[in-house]
């Protein structure tokens, strides 16, 4: 494990002034909620802060349905002028997100793999390129794709609990993280930590920064992330073909089947 700093969820970045809890003598700010089957969204229009909660039991795995609903919900918030920022968290205790749904990657057709991977790409493109302030409030473990969501946000806050961990652990399943996973990781933790973590697949403690919300932040964020976003946009079909070819290999399918069997034994 590589400790990178922890801020308990009970604390908030200081510039969340308007979103802070109101004194008990004042009425609660009005909130508008809309929900899909897997994602719950609550928008506090007085502060401009939305909360998106994963609620896909048992472990918030990122299935095709979850990824689709995630993109729809985020697009609705981006199109709402009252929304200035989004906090991503989990409605399920002890888990933020277990990552990509392995069942979507095992024993399916090439067409299904392409549809699934396109949805993964779309989720990342929307989140990493989002012009709103984005925060991952990580209230449980967050491996693999769950870690990617956290890394793609502007800021990460994780509960101070040694039982919860976060990291890109694809290497432990025999899976090579694609270049845009790698680039996102490097941009947050630096080359050396990213290189070691991607090779060995260890989980680590969270990364923390603070918040600003002005127009210059939006422009700077767009400038800093544009090259990484453009690289995937210009290579989307190539990336999908690579995913299909790699995932369809019998060695990878065998590894995924073994992993799912291990999970079934743990549950029983």
Secondary structure, DSSP 8 states (H G I E B T S, - for coil): --------TTS--TT-GGGS---TTS----EEEEE-SSEEEEEETTTTEEEEEE--TTTTEE-HHHHHHHHHHHHHHHT-TT--EEEEEESSTEES--EE-GGGGSS--HHHHHHHHHHHHHHHHHHHT-SSEEEEEE-EEEETHHHHHHHHSSEEEE---TT--EE--GGGGT----HHHHHHHHHHH-HHHHHHHHHH---B---------SHHHHHHHHHHHHHHHHHHHHTHHHHHHHHHHHHTSHHHHHHHHHHHHHHHHHH-
